[in-house]
């Protein structure tokens, strides 16, 4: 899910609503899906045409994903790991030590730079192990994105469009964002740093509330102060907001299209645009390092975890600037 919030702008709203993306769902065995997917794994670059996620069932907590590098990552509990017979690594937390992560490359050669972490090649041994697992477990519920929609899709797969929902809110508190919020210089003393952190926290609190459609932002909000008290960032003004929510299996290339739209010379950008993205919490991988020699950070895939990013973007005649915040939950090595 991706939320885009900005002060009312007809041209930007029209451009963002025009963006479209589709994804596919199917129910099949993992081995059957891999036979289909490996055709679309790029053997040269680290940007394959297909990404996918297999969701845990009602009777197990195993999960997997296929990322743009063409690497299949399994996160399986102890019983599955012992029967698979494939080498992986346990999660580093005592409470989750019985979960193991196994990485398998669908490329004919190891991805460049992956020598720094353990990755298996999808050969006969791996294929036999996964087929045996399929015979015990049965089919998966799979969501996947295919870059070229003209390509033949998975037999039995159903196409879905990313759902776009537009909400307009009138007379709400809108922050008047100052340029200094985008510049953090910790070398000028503790007070300056503390002030900057307080301002940044207040801004992202507003972004979160705006994305959720909180009534606290309305200038006419009359909530009992004993229940909730909210003060908008300073300085702020009264204005109208547009909130656009994209729901579904949203691919990263679609998020790139949002940023391309914001920077397009054909679009008049408002004073700022705030984006909030929520990752697929049950996926073993939610972040790929830009350095290919580094493995994705280990995490425990679970539906009640947290993995969210928010970004505030602004541009004017002097150029563009942004500030970003990330929030991760327990049992996630994203930040060490």
N, C-alpha and C positions, 0 to 999 in steps of 0.2 A: 504494500500500500504506500502511495506517495501523496502527500498533501502539499498544495501550493497556495500560499496566502499572500495577498498584496492589496494595497489601496486601490480603489476602483479605477480600472483602466479598460476601456472598451476594446482597444486594439490588442492588448495583451491577452485579454480574456478570449477574444475571437481566435487568436493564434494558438493558444493552448488547448482550447476545446477542439480545434481541428486536428490535433495530434491523435493518432490511432495506433493501436498495437493489438496483436492477437497472440494467443498461446493455445496449447493443446492439452487435453487430458486423455488418459487411457488407463485401462486396467489390464496388466499383463505381467508376466514373469520378468525378473531382472535380466536374465540371460536373453530372453526374446527382445527386450528393449535395447540391450547392448548390441545385438546383431543389427538392429536398425540404426542405432545412433553412431556407431563407429564409422559409417560412411561419411558423416558430416564433421568428423574430427579433423581439423587442419593439421597436416603433417609438417608444416613449415613454421607458421606463426603460432603464437600463443592465444589466438583469438578464433576459436572454432565457431561453426555456425549454430551449434546446439548447446543448450544448458538444460538441466533437468533436476528434479527432486522427487525422491520416493518417500512417501509419508509412512510413519509408523502405523502399525495396525492396532486393533483393540486388544490383542493378546500379547503384544511384544513392544519393545521400545527401540528396536533396531531402525536405523534410517540411513539414507545415502543421498548423494548428490553428484552430478556430473557438471564440472565447471568449464569455463572457456578455454582452459589449458588442455582440455581433453583428459583430465584426471578424474577418475571415479573414486570418491571418498566414502568409505563405509564406517559407520559408528555402530558397533554391535555390542551387546551384553555378553557376559561370560559364556553362557551355554552356546550361543551362536558362534562365538569366536573359537571355542574349542572344537566344534564340529566342522568349521570351515577349513581349518588347517592352513590358513594363510597368515603370514607374519605381519604384525602390526605393532602398535605401541599403546600402552594403557594411558588413560587420562591421569594427570598428575595430582588429582585430588583424592584424598582418602575416601570420601563419600561416593566417588565415581570411579574408583580404581578398577571396578569390574567391567567398565566400558573400554573397548579397544578401538583405535582408529586404524584403518587399513587403506592405503592409497594405491590405486592401480591405474597405470597409464594405458589409454586406448590407442596411443600413438605407436607407430612402428619403431620409433626410437624414443629414448628418454627426453622429456622436455628440457630445453637448454637451461642449465643452472640447477637442475633438480638433484644433482649429485650430492648436494648438502643435506638431503633428507631421504628417508627410506621410501622408495616408490617401486612397486612391482610392475612388471610388464604383463599385459593381458595375453597370456599364452594358453597352452593346453591345460596346464595345472590349474590356473585361475578359472578358466571357463568350466572345467569339470567341477570344481568346488562350488561355483555359483549355481550351476545346474542342479547339483545335489541339494543345495540350500533351497532352490526353487521347489524341488519335489517335496520337501518337508513343509515349507512355509506357504506356498501358493502364490497367487498374483499380488502385485502391488498397485496401489493407487498412485499414479504418476502424473505430474504436471511438467510440461516442457515447452521451451521456446525454440523455434526454428527460424533462423535468420532469413532464409529465402522461402516465402510462403508458396512459391510455385513448385517447390520440390514435393515429391510424393510424401505423404505423411504416414504415420504409424497405422497399420490396418486396425480398424476398430476405434481409432482415436476420434475425439470430438473437438471441434474448434470453438474457442471462446474469445470474446473481445474483452480487452481491459475496459472496465466500466468507468465512465466519466460522470461525476456528479458535481454540479455547480451550485454554490450557496451564496446568496448576497445578504450582507448584514449592514443595516443602516445605523448611523449614530452610535458608533463605538469608539472606544479609546484607541488611538493609533499612535505609536511612538514616532517622535520626530528624531530619527536616528542621526547622530552626530558623527562626523568623519573619524573622530578619535576612537570610537568603539572598534574600528577595524585595525587599529595600531596598538600593539602592546609592547611597551618598552620597559622591561623589569629593572633596568639599570638605573632608574631615576628615583629609587627609594620605595620603601614598603607602603607608604600611604598611597602613592600613585598606583601601585599594583593592586592594593586592596580596593581602591575606588573603581579601577577598571574591572576587576573581577565581580564586584557588586553590580556594576552597570551591565556587564555581559550576562550575568545570571538573571537579572531582571528582564533583559531583552528576550532571552530564550524561554523564560517562564511565560512571557506574553505569547511567543510563537507557539508554545505547546497548548496554551489555552485557546488561541485562535484556531489552531488546527482541530481541536476538539469541539469547537463551536460553543465555548463556555459562555453562559449568560453574564458572567462577572465582567465581561468587557463592555457591556452596554452602559451608556451614560445614564440610562433609566433603570439600571439594576437596583432593586430595592430589597436585596437579600438581608435577612436578619443578621446584624453584625456578630451575634453570638454563634452563628452558624458558619459564616465565611466573611472574611475581610480581604479585599484585594485593592492594591494601589498600582496603577499602570506605571511603566517606566517614565522617568522625567528626562527631558521634556516630552510632552505628548499633546495631541490635539484630537478634536472630534472629527470623525470622517466615516466613510463607507468602506467596507471590505468585500473583496471577492475571495472565496475559498473554492478551490478545485481539487477534488479527490479522485485519484486513479486507483482502482481496486482490481486485484487479480494477480496473476503471475507476471509481475512487471519486470521486464528485462532491463539490464543496465544500459543497453543501447537506447532504450526509450527515455531514461533519465538524461542521457547525453543530448537527446533531441530537445528536451525541455531547456537545457542550458543553451543550446544553439539558438533556440527561439528567443531567449532572454537577450542574447547578444546580437540578434539580427538587426541590421540597419532599417529594416522595414517595420520594426515594432518600437513604439514609444514606451519605454520602460517607466513605471512609476518610481517614486522615491526609493523603494526597496521591494524585494520579493523574498519571501521566506519559504523554504522547502523542508519538508520532514519526511524521511523515509523509514519504513519499518521492515526489517529483514524477515525472512522466513525462519522462525525461531526453532523449528524442528530440523533444520538443515545442519549437517556437520560443518559446513563452511559457509560463512556469511561475508568474509572479507578476503581479498587476494592482495598480498603485498605487491608493490610496484617492482620490487627487486625479485627477479625470478629465482634467485638462489635461496630465497627464504620460503619456508613452508607456511601455509596459512596457519594462523594461530589456532591452537587446540581449543575446543569448546564442547560443553555437554549439550547436545541438542535436546530441547524439551519445550513443550508448548507454553510453560509458565515462566520462561526466561525473558530477558530483555536485550534488545539489540536495535537501537534507534539512532539516527543521525539527523541533525537539523543544521541548515545553512541559511544565512541571511546574505543576500546579494544586493549590491547597489552599484549604479553607474551614473556618470555624468560626463561633462565635456573633458574632465581631467582623466577619465579612465574608469575602470571597474575595480571593485574590491569586494571581499567577502570575509565572513567569520563563520566558523563551524564548531559545533559541539557534538560529541558522541556519548552515548549512554549504553553501557553493557552491564549485564547481570552477573550473578554468581557463576563460578565455574567457566570462566572465559579468559583466555590468555591474550586477548586483543591488546591490552595495555600492560602486559607483564604479569 
